[in-house]
Amino acid sequence: MRYISALIAVLLMATMFVVHTDKTEAQDLIYNPYGTWNGYKVYLSPARHSDTGSRGECGGNSENDMAYNAALNATNGQYYDDVYDPSSVYRNLRARGYQVRIGRGTLRSAIDNSNAWGANLHIPMHSNADVSGQCTRTTANRFGTVVIYWSTSSGGPSLAASIRDIVGAASPGTNDFTCFNPGHPCTSISLGELRETSAVAAYIESDFHTWNTGVNWLNQPSWPWRIGWAIDSYLGYPR
């Protein structure tokens, strides 16, 4: 009986390991460009907070869901110049010639998969928070697009600035800025997706989800095409 019990325990442990590994790997989504590949790989890494929905999001929204939907629309969306335009060659990253991978596992798998895949650009996609329970605020200069880069990255500041300028032009908050990590007071956390990724990285806080105007905008499918525009602008429109 002891031998059988030990054998069962070993088998259960092996099964648990396999299920966890498969789940982590299977959650990433990979998309090829519609036409000719321009030679660049973009890893989009939507928020994966364990407490999503209780981070001050207005209207019962989820930061994780909003970020994932934005990543999908940046990759496959049908908008250009913030209006529905399914025939535009600039409507999404695939139409612009990029290969895209969307992270759907853990923080660790996002870093590891991005590096193993050989991503050229790594972009965590989030929304920001300040004070909870004050969703009716309308002071736009309290909010905006914040983009963070690693302090020693040679390309990070330029990529972050391109995203700030292009996404920030559409976001309802007007206080758009970039900051470096670690050390800048915009965040006290050392961000692994900037610290440990091989690709040039920029961490987007698209706007704040702690005001209704920001949440309403974050939920719109009409702005994420700007991610492709910002990347094209940074890279010089590779074709």
Salt bridges, closest charged atoms under 4 A:
ASP28 OD2 - ARG101 NE 2.80
ASP51 OD1 - ARG55 NH1 2.99
GLU63 OE2 - HIS49 NE2 3.25
GLU63 OE1 - ARG55 NE 3.02
GLU63 OE2 - HIS126 ND1 3.22
GLU63 OE1 - HIS209 ND1 3.93
ASP82 OD2 - ARG226 NH2 2.86
ASP112 OD1 - ARG108 NH2 3.07
ASP130 OD1 - ARG137 NH2 3.04
ASP130 OD2 - ARG142 NH2 3.68
ASP165 OD1 - ARG164 NE 2.85
GLU193 OE2 - ARG48 NH1 3.57
GLU193 OE1 - HIS122 NE2 2.74
GLU196 OE1 - ARG108 NH2 2.87
GLU196 OE2 - ARG195 NH2 2.88
ASP232 OD2 - ARG96 NH1 2.72
ASP232 OD2 - ARG239 NH2 2.58
